């Protein structure tokens, strides 16, 4: 990204989005040229035919007609050929534009801030991004090119008629403007009106539809399907009313387009007949002036749809750029570059690394902190359990520690360097983080593990899966490590998914691991996985931070940090120290219940 | 793609009415097109021949103005009703598909997202079909024959020129159709797959960043996009080819008519009035046909979606029995040898499950993940027909009834189900736990204390009247589970199925489940508890361990897809 994008004044989002399409302008010129050639052939065909027939009726020698006859046939052929070329060129432009835009969106999101991405994922809005990219790409084929072609051909037609009879040329131009500007204006108005009134209802319709599809079985058992579908029908009626309201201007737009052509023909008769009588126009020219408008409106007729497409693409572009702008905002204003007492010069890529948090407060952008005043040292060999009430807060803490979210206060440093200021590759070589909602990709088991490290061998993968208790599961898979897991990890149960995530974290090259609830939904009855993470048997020589609310296995942790409901540290120490501490009544009580139940 | 799928007319009332309106307007338009051509020629020819002046043709031009106005009106009317018909038909089909999809039972074959796309974006693509394609199709059936007949009456040679080309048009239309259908469908599949892969990478971007591996896939996104562009272009080159031939034929045919008319005029075989009428009419013969071709691409997606919808609607729903369910307060539910094929895993999960749920008892299903505990619960709920074995209801002092013969609605009236991810409809918290029942505030408060929902309510400023968005937006998964558990406590269904009720709860999860199960037991209700945590199994009277079989079941026992 070499251009100073952020510093530029806010321009129209569609213009900015088109810039991201990577459009090759010579190709655009070619598309306009071929398109104008195709439409122009039709106009020329009409004009030359009119001349041919009017002249023929005067019974000149046949030879006088031969040029016109050849021209008519030529235009009859060139129209189809040029149209084919235009369609190929313009679609190629659009498709490559979309590919370019998609890559740009990915790149910018990959290099940008994490919060908008996570929000996008949580809001299930990713599908919209895909559709918006397509809508922006469509603006080329369906919006801009038809407008350019109609403009060129319309101008040409008006000039042709104007050369014969200036008044008729001006009148044709007026009628073309009626069809090419006024009708599209009404069409856009219709689309706006429908959009404005129907948007809320349409969103509701989509949400209700998804609820019915996802929770259909549950709703059926609860007898709630009919009420849901009734609500859906009510919302659909709201949409219908909005569409009805928009249909009126749309009808005006369509009628305007048709009327414009009729008016053009009528006007040329009204202007042309007296001019012929006055001798300003020959009878043959009159035929051309009257009949050419019949073919001149084909381009303008496409413009209402083109205008609506531009409007649609405009909305889509605004959404995409909002997202990109949110991701591109500076990661951190001016924060503490280094922690007091740290030695920046000692930072190195490998060797013993330490992740250090001081007076750390973690907050989702725009929300109150979920954790405050946290001091933490994670170094190879140290295994820490952060225990607290679950909720959205845990992911926030881990994202902050991993440098993916700026701290609300305090600092996080990796070997003395501000972790947020490191490049992702540098930070990840020291700390690997696995969130509760970490993504399982729609690819094979092996490739999913290779997300952590590209060179994981099948043997390593199998051994790690076995270590987290997925050996039998792997053995059951039809194609072993090459089994595709399907979108959204659909082939995995909740517990299997978490174990895969733990295995992936273990395979990361980073010496320090941050893990979110590795056992919450896991049939880890004896706590083997959590215990293995905290006693070091799964993570020899590595530093581990586990955020959990289960207490099994905590007796092996180097340190247990107990958070209260406000996110402040309530007590910390080893398991035994906490059991002895008077401040940790809740911990003791919870521990006793859990131990009691597990041994019952 | 069939131009007009009879199933569309059969299934959608609004579509039927709209087709009638369109046909009427189509007939009118045909008459107007012919009138316009004749009037135009009548106004122009005498002036060109020098036999008339303005005063002689002013009346004709007046009539022409009327025809122009009428044509504009017809077009406006068509547009006015097209959007309405499209919208209502889409809504109608969407409702039908949803109802049917729910009746088909839980989807376990991973087609959920595809179905969601079909019902939302897919069906919306029917709009261009209704608004643009269908009217042109009707005009092709009215304007084209009417204008051709008039041309035939005026000049048979021109009519023959057109008639020679015209039969080729349907042939090429058919070719366009075949080509586009194959390509549209293949393109849909390819598009979907490439789009899904990019979205999958975007969805996984936070994860990739967490491992510092977010840069690599950019190249993959680019490669996928270019592969997509290349694949689509190669199909478009062919798809547009037939369109080009179509356009070439029609335009060339008009050109040949013009040249033919011109030469016959020179030889005096034809008068100018006829010549001009034919010249104006010739493009009109082809115009609707060409428009049909133009709008074909835009509408084919909608038609493909509609066909998918019809195919789904024609899939038979699992048969619901007709017998009223026996009173579950005195009926045991017995599973014998129940096995269900796990899709894509080549295994039975569960396999050979025997289970006896007696009224008022608490039965737990235990076992490691993936052995089919949830599937077994779906079988008990009558949502899934087992591939092996059967479910028998044994009422006290009455003959046993097979669950398959029992009317689902009467069965569901007596069962409550708390799944792992409960669905909440938009509305207040109070409405969510009441589920259309009258609930006394103190009973509600008591139930909420047991499930820990009271803390959730207390944390909201507006308490019980706090409004939830779609999918329970505003609540965490654990909080949604507490809502669903409270709802189950306040209900009166005899059989309560709890699927991993503590899956998303905090450290007090086990305690909540204990309290809920104890309360249900006190109410005399029957509980089927799916759980893997040992501390939960302790609350059950009976623990049944579910097992899966790794062996491929015999083919004929499997489901047919």
Interface residues (C-beta under 8 A of the other chain):
Chain A: X41 X42 X45 X46 X49 X50 X52 X53 X54 X55 X56 X57 X59 X60 X62 X65 X68 X69 X72 X73 X75 X76 X77 X79 X80 X81 X83 X84 X87 X88 X91 X92 X95 X96 X98 X99 X100 X102 X103 X105 X106 X107 X109 X110 X111 X114 X117 X118 X120 X121 X126 X127 X129 X130 X131 X194 X204 X205 X206 X207 X208 X209 X210 X211 X212 X213 X214 X215 X216 X217 X218 X219 X220 X221 X222 X223 X224 X225 X227 X228 X229 X231 X232 X233 X236 X237 X239 X240 X243 X244 X246 X247 X248 X250 X251 X252 X253 X254 X255 X256 X257 X258 X259 X262 X263 X265 X266 X269 X270 X273 X274 X276 X277 X283 X284 X286 X287 X290 X291 X294 X295 X389 X390 X391 X392 X402 X404 X423 X424 X425 X426 X427 X428 X429 X432 X433 X434 X435 X438 X439 X441 X442 X451 X452 X453 X454 X473 X476 X477 X478 X486 X487 X488 X490 X491 X493 X494 X495 X496 X508 X520 X521 X523 X525 X549 X550 X551 X590 X593 X594 X597 X598 X600
Chain B: X36 X40 X43 X44 X47 X48 X49 X50 X53 X54 X57 X61 X64 X65 X67 X68 X69 X71 X72 X73 X75 X76 X77 X78 X79 X80 X81 X82 X83 X84 X87 X88 X91 X94 X95 X98 X99 X101 X102 X103 X105 X106 X110 X112 X113 X115 X116 X119 X120 X121 X195 X196 X197 X198 X199 X200 X201 X202 X203 X204 X205 X206 X207 X208 X209 X210 X211 X212 X213 X214 X215 X216 X217 X218 X221 X222 X224 X225 X226 X228 X229 X232 X233 X236 X237 X240 X241 X243 X244 X245 X247 X248 X249 X251 X252 X253 X254 X255 X256 X258 X259 X261 X262 X263 X265 X266 X268 X271 X272 X275 X276 X279 X280 X283 X344 X345 X346 X347 X368 X369 X370 X378 X381 X383 X408 X409 X412 X413 X415 X416 X417 X419 X420 X422 X423 X425 X426 X435 X436 X470 X471 X476 X478 X500 X503 X504 X506 X507 X510 X511 X532 X533 X534 X535 X538 X550
